[in-house]
């Protein structure tokens, strides 16, 4: 299974290096697909997605 999040190169160029982890973390949490094109049989993707959002979200500043 592969997941991806599209990031615009122009948007990345505007982010200061010290803010990059926060920016990418927020972007991934916001844009993580609700449902990928293919889900392996038996995988609870909703539960996986929630866990990934929590894990990645810990790197983002809470605003």
Secondary structure as UniProt FT lines:
FT   HELIX           9..14
FT   HELIX           17..19
FT   HELIX           20..31
FT   TURN            41..42
FT   HELIX           45..57
FT   TURN            58..59
//
